[in-house]
Each structure stands twice: as structure tokens, then as C-alpha cells.
Amino acid sequence: MEEVKLGILGMGTVASGLINIIEFNNSKLIENINKSLIISKVLVKNPDKKRNVNLDSGVYTSEAYEVINDRDVHIIVELIGGIHPAYEYIKAALNNKKHVVTANKALIATHGQELESLAVKNKVKLMYEASVAGGIPIINTISENLAANDFEQIIGIINGTTNYILTQMTDCGLEYDYAVKEAQRLGFAEADPSSDVEGDDAAYKISILATVAFGQRINIKDIPKEGITKISKEDIKYAKELGYNIKLLASAIKKNNEIELSVHPAFVPQDHPLSTVKNEFNAVFLRGNAVGELMFYGRGAGSLPTGSAVLGDIISIIKNCKIEEQSSNNSIKIVNKAYKPYYIRFEVIDKPGVLGKIANIFGENNISLASVVQRQKNGNDTAPLVFITHEVERKNIDAALEKIKNFKYVTNIASIIMVENFK
Ligand SMILES: NC(=O)c1ccc[n+]([C@@H]2O[C@H](COP(=O)([O-])OP(=O)(O)OC[C@H]3O[C@@H](n4cnc5c(N)ncnc54)[C@H](OP(=O)(O)O)[C@@H]3O)[C@@H](O)[C@H]2O)c1
């Protein structure tokens, strides 16, 4: 039987999942591709480290170019992560006319276009299904199965760490800091969780999804992002009372020839399917002009789910190696003018006329109000005052808040969170 030889860069969480799947699903794989998969060489930092996979110790090396320049290797699987030296290794592999599979979102979001062109030039494939939403097959689904559609909306919960933290705050009443510690204890958050909680990870992923869906390379700098570090138990409580759950959404909305991209915490109506996505799970909700609404749900990380996506790309290369140049549609404008409702929470001194004065300033800025919640005083003589607006551009909200912040009875503008109405 013909052999396909793999050179694997890295043997950590994802690579060991890949090896384990190849081992326990081997007979099904052989039946499917009619070839046998051979792990020729594996790059690691430390070849002597004990590993949780059934591989001959002779396959390990710490010399990257022993793998990348091996003439017998057909496919390079990059699973070391980070931008450097993964970028240099993938470039060298493509120039050596080897197909490349990677799970590296940071690299694809930053250098994807250049690497894709290099793959086309060398008539090989570069595939990266595992770079977004782990086990959920979303990239190849958008680019192949749903290729008939013009996409209007892609809205995802695509960072499992923040979804776990927000779920624990919502369902178990945990404070933010405690929920982060729990996520770290269970392995859902890194020791330094900043890339997740500040929204960078989700921004990388939505830039990849939008690039695939809209055929236009999205620069990560064009994506306004806000993480979840400012979300308080107070906001979670009001969201629940008003019929919402707070989620970190990554969205790409296309209207006419304009795309609006963002990563932001949002109030999501409790009866929307995205609201029911809990803990470390991910989901991508999309609307295509032919297919209508679809939602994909599953594990966005982990050894086996991510290994499954990597192996899917390897199988796809083996079964179908036809190379096509990706067209780039540069006629679409990237804009930042979402027209949405907002939740705004103030702490105010409890005096007559305060609510009226704030409402007047909102009116002067063309902001109309959908609801107002006024509560009893806190211990310190201030009282929470919560507004939900009708749809408005964020710049109107910012202009109104610029004036309201100087109003002596407003002690704190505690939160401003978009309400996602899926329009
Ligand atoms: N973990 C997930 O659930 C998940 C989900 C989706 C996507 N991803 C992506 O998948 C990729 C791999 O993630 P992972 O979690 O599997 O990483 P990991 O567990 O940290 O493993 C990284 C592996 O790469 C090796 N390595 C790192 N830098 C190296 C270098 N400069 N030279 C040689 N070897 C090097 C390490 O060698 P040693 O073992 O010798 O230290 C280790 O085996 C990343 O791009 C990540 O963003 C991960």
C-alpha cells in the first residue's frame, strides 16, 4: 500500500491528539484514504522528554530542517504555535513543495495571505481548519460546502476560556477573578490569560473566518476589540434580570459592500441559541443569503477535538490535492459603524431629577431609550441606574457619555455593553 509520510513540528497537546487518533482509528483511515500514514520525523525542543504517545524514540529531533528538508516527507504539520519560528518553518516547507497543515491562528491571521500565495506559487496546499474553533469544522465548511452563499453574518463564541469564565459568573455567581482562577485550575486558561480575556485570540479567529467567508484578507488591526476584564457580577445580574446572558462575541457583519468586524462582550437574548452555549464550548452562528441561518457547536480546543480537525485537513490533502488560487476581493470596505442597542449602567447620587437630566442628554444625542431600571441605594448613598437604548451608533453613546461624565451626581459610568439583536 502506498505510504504518505508526515513530518510533524511539535508534539504537545494537539500533536499528541493527532497521533492518538491515527492510532485508534487506523483501520478506518486506511479504508478511507487507501494509503497508510507514516510519522517520519517529529520536531520537539527536547527529544528526551517522556511523551504520552506511541512513537518510536528515533523519530524525534530538535533540528527543524531535518524534518522540513526531508525529501521523503509529503506533508508538514506545524503544531509548535506562536509566530516565530513557525513562520520561517512553514515558508521553508512550502518552498520545498510540501503541503502544510497548521493549527496556528496567530500565524494565519498575521501572515496567512503571504503563506497562501507561496503555497499557490509552489502548487501545494496550506490548510488551517484547526486554527478556529478547534473541533468545529467551520473553515472548510464556509469555503467549500457553503461556497454558494454570500455571507451576511458570522457571529461566534470562539474563545472557550472567556465563555467558561462568563458561564461560571452567570450560573454559579462567581466573581471575575475567582472564575479566572477556576479556569486556570481546570486547564481552560493559560497562566497568563491576557490573550483570551482581552479578546486577542477571538480577534485572530474572526479575522481568519471573515477572510475565508468574504474573500478579502482582513488585517487584525481593523478589528476593534474589547475583552471581558471589565464585566462585573453586577452586569451579569442585570443582564439576567433583563432576559439576556453576557457572551464574548466575535462578529463579522456584511451589509452591501461594507463589513463591520468586532470582538466585544454583548448582551445576548436568553432565547437565542448562542445564549445557551456554556462553559468551554464554542459556537459559530452564520447567515448566508441562500442557506439562511446555521449554527455550529462543539469543543473549541483540546487534544482530540483539535487533532480531529488537523487530521481532517491531512485527509483532505491526500484525497484531493487540486490547487486553486484564492481570489481576493478588495472591493469591500471595512467599516466601524454598527447600529445596535446598548446597555449602560451608572452609579448616581440618589437625588430627584438625575434620571431626567441623563435622559435629556441621551435625547440630545439622538439616543432613544428602550428601558430604564432604577434600584435602591447602595450602602454608600449611590444608586445603580441602568438604561437599555434602542439601536444607535456607538459614537452617539460616546458623545452623550462625554457630557454625562461631568454631571456631578453621576459618580461612575460603570459599564457600556452592546446588546446583540442579530440584525
Ligand atoms: N491546545 C489546544 O487545545 C489548541 C486548540 C486549537 C489550536 N491550537 C493551536 O495548536 C498549536 C499547538 O498548540 P499545543 O497546545 O499543542 O502546544 P503545546 O502543547 O505547547 O506543544 C508545543 C510543542 O511544540 C514544541 N515546540 C515549541 N516551540 C518549539 C521550537 N521553537 N522548536 C521545536 N519545538 C518546539 C514543544 O516541544 P517540547 O515538547 O519538547 O517542549 C511541544 O512539543 C498552537 O498554534 C495553538 O494555538 C491549540
Ligand as a Chemical Component Dictionary entry (heavy atoms), coordinates in Angstrom:
data_LIG
# 
_chem_comp.id                   LIG 
_chem_comp.type                 NON-POLYMER 
_chem_comp.pdbx_formal_charge   0 
_chem_comp.three_letter_code    LIG 
# 
loop_
_chem_comp_atom.comp_id 
_chem_comp_atom.atom_id 
_chem_comp_atom.alt_atom_id 
_chem_comp_atom.type_symbol 
_chem_comp_atom.charge 
_chem_comp_atom.model_Cartn_x 
_chem_comp_atom.model_Cartn_y 
_chem_comp_atom.model_Cartn_z 
_chem_comp_atom.pdbx_ordinal 
LIG N1  N1  N 0  -4.222 23.234 22.770 1  
LIG C1  C1  C 0  -5.363 23.396 22.101 2  
LIG O1  O1  O 0  -6.423 22.961 22.549 3  
LIG C2  C2  C 0  -5.380 24.125 20.768 4  
LIG C3  C3  C 0  -6.616 24.349 20.124 5  
LIG C4  C4  C 0  -6.624 24.966 18.869 6  
LIG C5  C5  C 0  -5.430 25.379 18.298 7  
LIG N2  N2  N 1  -4.257 25.185 18.971 8  
LIG C6  C6  C 0  -3.013 25.611 18.314 9  
LIG O2  O2  O 0  -2.230 24.444 18.062 10 
LIG C7  C7  C 0  -0.834 24.770 18.125 11 
LIG C8  C8  C 0  -0.157 23.821 19.112 12 
LIG O3  O3  O 0  -0.716 24.003 20.402 13 
LIG P1  P1  P 0  -0.439 22.968 21.612 14 
LIG O4  O4  O 0  -1.407 23.350 22.673 15 
LIG O5  O5  O -1 -0.416 21.579 21.111 16 
LIG O6  O6  O 0  1.028  23.426 22.050 17 
LIG P2  P2  P 0  1.952  22.753 23.168 18 
LIG O7  O7  O 0  1.215  21.731 23.944 19 
LIG O8  O8  O 0  2.619  23.883 23.904 20 
LIG O9  O9  O 0  3.069  21.987 22.311 21 
LIG C9  C9  C 0  4.041  22.668 21.580 22 
LIG C10 C10 C 0  5.063  21.638 21.045 23 
LIG O10 O10 O 0  5.942  22.309 20.169 24 
LIG C11 C11 C 0  7.303  22.077 20.573 25 
LIG N3  N3  N 0  7.988  23.359 20.332 26 
LIG C12 C12 C 0  7.593  24.594 20.694 27 
LIG N4  N4  N 0  8.455  25.520 20.245 28 
LIG C13 C13 C 0  9.423  24.849 19.588 29 
LIG C14 C14 C 0  10.602 25.233 18.901 30 
LIG N5  N5  N 0  10.968 26.506 18.793 31 
LIG N6  N6  N 0  11.361 24.256 18.338 32 
LIG C15 C15 C 0  10.998 22.972 18.427 33 
LIG N7  N7  N 0  9.893  22.534 19.066 34 
LIG C16 C16 C 0  9.113  23.465 19.641 35 
LIG C17 C17 C 0  7.269  21.685 22.035 36 
LIG O11 O11 O 0  8.385  20.838 22.299 37 
LIG P3  P3  P 0  8.648  20.166 23.759 38 
LIG O12 O12 O 0  7.512  19.188 23.937 39 
LIG O13 O13 O 0  9.956  19.494 23.644 40 
LIG O14 O14 O 0  8.614  21.298 24.730 41 
LIG C18 C18 C 0  5.912  20.971 22.118 42 
LIG O15 O15 O 0  6.060  19.622 21.794 43 
LIG C19 C19 C 0  -0.792 26.266 18.517 44 
LIG O16 O16 O 0  -0.682 27.035 17.342 45 
LIG C20 C20 C 0  -2.135 26.516 19.166 46 
LIG O17 O17 O 0  -2.569 27.865 19.066 47 
LIG C21 C21 C 0  -4.203 24.573 20.185 48 
# 
loop_
_chem_comp_bond.comp_id 
_chem_comp_bond.atom_id_1 
_chem_comp_bond.atom_id_2 
_chem_comp_bond.value_order 
_chem_comp_bond.pdbx_ordinal 
LIG N1  C1  SING 1  
LIG C1  O1  DOUB 2  
LIG C1  C2  SING 3  
LIG C2  C3  SING 4  
LIG C2  C21 DOUB 5  
LIG C3  C4  DOUB 6  
LIG C4  C5  SING 7  
LIG C5  N2  DOUB 8  
LIG N2  C6  SING 9  
LIG N2  C21 SING 10 
LIG C6  O2  SING 11 
LIG C6  C20 SING 12 
LIG O2  C7  SING 13 
LIG C7  C8  SING 14 
LIG C7  C19 SING 15 
LIG C8  O3  SING 16 
LIG O3  P1  SING 17 
LIG P1  O4  DOUB 18 
LIG P1  O5  SING 19 
LIG P1  O6  SING 20 
LIG O6  P2  SING 21 
LIG P2  O7  DOUB 22 
LIG P2  O8  SING 23 
LIG P2  O9  SING 24 
LIG O9  C9  SING 25 
LIG C9  C10 SING 26 
LIG C10 O10 SING 27 
LIG C10 C18 SING 28 
LIG O10 C11 SING 29 
LIG C11 N3  SING 30 
LIG C11 C17 SING 31 
LIG N3  C12 SING 32 
LIG N3  C16 SING 33 
LIG C12 N4  DOUB 34 
LIG N4  C13 SING 35 
LIG C13 C14 SING 36 
LIG C13 C16 DOUB 37 
LIG C14 N5  SING 38 
LIG C14 N6  DOUB 39 
LIG N6  C15 SING 40 
LIG C15 N7  DOUB 41 
LIG N7  C16 SING 42 
LIG C17 O11 SING 43 
LIG C17 C18 SING 44 
LIG O11 P3  SING 45 
LIG P3  O12 DOUB 46 
LIG P3  O13 SING 47 
LIG P3  O14 SING 48 
LIG C18 O15 SING 49 
LIG C19 O16 SING 50 
LIG C19 C20 SING 51 
LIG C20 O17 SING 52 
# 
